[in-house]
Amino acid sequence: MEAKASLKKAKTEMVKILLLCFVFSSASVLAQSSRKPNIVFILSDDLSYRDLSCYGQKQFSTPQIDAFASTSTRFVQAYSAAPECAPSRGCLLTGIHAGKGPIRNNSSARGFEFLPDDAFTFAELLKKAGYTTAVVGKWGLGNKNTPGFPLNQGFDYHFGYLSHYEAHSYFPWKLYENGKEVLYPKNQGFKMDFLYQKEDNPYAHNYEGMYNKEGKLTFPAAGQRTYATDEMDEKSLAFISKNKDRPFFLFYTTNLPHGPAIVDDLRQMTGKDSVPILSREWGAMVERLDISVGKIIRKLKEEGLYDQTIILFASDNGYSMHNLKKDDSGNTYWPDDEWLHNKGAFDGGKFSVKEGGLRIPFFIHYPGQQKASAVSQPVWLVDVFPTLAELTHQRAPKDLDGYSLLPFLIEKPARIPENRAFYFFKNDEQAVRQGAWFGYRKRPGDPLRLFLPEEDPICEHDLAPFFPKVVNELESFLNTAHTPHPWYWNPGDTQAVFDEKGKGPPKAV
């Protein structure tokens, strides 16, 4: 009888344990592991808000990313740190917003700027925590022999592009591996110039003739080219295999689907001849991104690492498929694609601190997570640094502008102030997201326009006249959030002031 009672008690305790494991599976997977979690961060380039089928895209599907998102935590009000590449990435890596960070625009009065030597990146923090670190893809924050070179900013390995401009080509003449040039002589016959004309003058070249009836790119011809995305996938998978027995951080910074648009294979877009070629190419580029994500996740599973790896996915800024245009009245606007409808219900686009230039897809899979969850509280990419610090039990620098998102992932109350504010700027434009409010002004001194994006995503209805106290609070924040910089354009500068900055001391190397 005692044996039966003991067995019954043991079974009861086992059921309790299994229930606890089910409820707290995300936290327990890592708790049971003797090693630190691996970290993979997939950062897409110019991915539009509705480019993914799990975000509402209807004209093509992204099955690999959709499956990944179905067991991830989705941040439904996620913002980049800036509306263009360099400052967004600089703020992401340092955890400091653009108004006081080291990289504030794609270029300054002195030209392209690099991360300075005193910048402290999350890659440096992870190295201190014992991680082997790699960045594969687009860098854009420092060339060779500068402090901003990735191996000087906490990365053990780099493969891909160094500058933004190089990353505009999917058939590069050269890439870089730890500073050494990797040459692709078969790509020498391919020149980018004609691609830049595609949107403004689609008849300047026979773009349709670049693809055969099966959707395969024929110019450059297969066998006579090297497609950069294939190279980056290969290097990423090799890094995972090489470091499978120790904690690693892989920062996969693909340049997909940044234009000018071209793709190796139209895939799902094949045969849709009535659809504009740019729309077909863009959709196929997003699908090619989906393939890369699938490769990385399969590799983690093959190596038995998937349940030991936290995976982040985001875009670096908002909508940019179609360039800024002017209507008949001379007003500027960012047109949505008439076929893909991938812009999302937001005003503005890339290079603007309106919602359309800042809102991004962003989700995180925590080890052991079995189902999707959603977080409605606004977050931004500046939150990634403190999240990685808490995840790896490292002390984050005190000057960070973000908060850890880890509590959202393990279902604990988040320690984020309800009134925290996100600061954005681009030249004279300034914006702030604070709680439910979004404030925007075209230049310092202009009246602040006030919106509630959750109920008015296109920001049509200016509520400033009805909430003067909120306006005063947000204006006070905007007036103090920005630290003037000697090289970059500060809100309120004139062209003469900016030109004078370019006559200052040259950049230190």
C-alpha positions, 0 to 999 in steps of 0.5 A: 500500500505504501508503495502504491501511495508513493507511486501515486504521489510521484505521478501527481508530482510529475504531472505538476512538473509537466504542467509547470514545464508547459506553462514556463517552457520558454524560461525553463529551456534555457534554465536547463541548459548549462550554456548561454543561449545563442543569439541570431538577429536577422535584420532586413533592409527596407522591408515594408510593413506589409511585405510579409504574408503574416503581416497582411501581404496577399499577392505572395507568401513568405511561408518560412517567416510565417512559420517562424512568426507563429511561435514568436512574440510580435511587437505590433507597434514597433519602431526603428530608431531612424528613417534611414539606414546608417542612423538606424543601425548605429542607434541599434548597435549602441542603444542610443537614440539618433539625437545624441548618438554617434551616427545621425544621418546617412552622411554629415557635412564631412561625408560618410561617417563611421562609428567612432572608437569610443562607441560601445556596441552590443557586439562588444558587450556580447564578446565580454560575455563570452560570445563568438560574434559575426556580422554577415551582410551589409555593414555601412558603419565603417570601412577598413582602417577606420574605428567603425570597421566591424572587427573594431566594434566587437565582431570576430568575423565579418563577411559582406559589404562595408558601405551602403553604396556597395550594398545596392548591388546584388551582383557585386564586383567585390565583397569583404571577409575580415577586411580582405577583398573577395573578388567576383570577376564574373560580375564585372560585366554587370553595371548598376546604372540602368537599374536606377532608372527603372522607377522613373523611366521603366521604358529606358531598358527592356527590364522584362527581357532580363527574365525568361518565361520560367522567371529566371534571371538571364542578365547576367546569365546563370554561371556567369554571375555570383549572387551575393545573397547566396554567398551570405547564406553560405557564410552564415551557415558555416559560422553556425556549424563552426561555432555550434559547441560554444555560444555565438551571436550571428548578426545577419544583415541582408540587403534584401529587399533594398533597391534597385530591384533585381532578383535571381528568380521571380519565383511566385511572381513568374507568369504575372505579366500584367503586374509591373516588373518592379512589383514582381521583382520586389515580391520575389526579393522578399521571397528570397529573404524568406528563403534565407530565413528558412535556411538559417532556422533549418541549420539551427535545427539540424545542429540541435541548436534551435531550442538554445537560440533566441532569434530576432527579426526586424527591418531597419526602417520603414517603407521605401519601395517607391521613392518620394514623389510630388502631386500636382499641387507640389506636395510630397508623398510616398505612393503605395504600390498599387499591386502589392499594397505593402506600405501599410496604413501609415503616412510618410515613408523612408527619410521621413519621421512620420509613421510610414518611415518608422514603423517596422515588422519586429518579432522575437522567438524565445527558446522553447516558445511554442505559440505566438504572442503579441505585445501592443505596447510601443517598442523600438530597436533601441530596446535591443541592446538592453534586452541582450544585456539582460538575456546574457546577465551583463550590466548595460551602460547607464546611458542607454535609451531603451529598456529590456524586452525580455520580460515580454518574452518570459511573460513577466511584467515589463519594467518600462515607464508608461510615459517613456518617449521615443525621439526621431529626427531627420534634418529639420523634422522631429517626432516623438512617440510617448504612450498613445501619442505621436507628435510631429513637427516639420521644423523647430518652431512650427506648431506640433501636430498631435495624433493617436496612431492606434485609432488613426494610423494614417495620422489624418486628424490633428488633435493638438487643439484639444489637448494643449497640455499634451502638446506642451509636454511633447514640445518640451521633450523635443526642445531638449532631446537633441544634443547639437552635433558639430558635423551633422545637420541639427534641426533648425540649421541653415544650409550656410551653417551646414556648409560651414561644418564641412570646412572643419577638421577632417575625420580622424582615422 
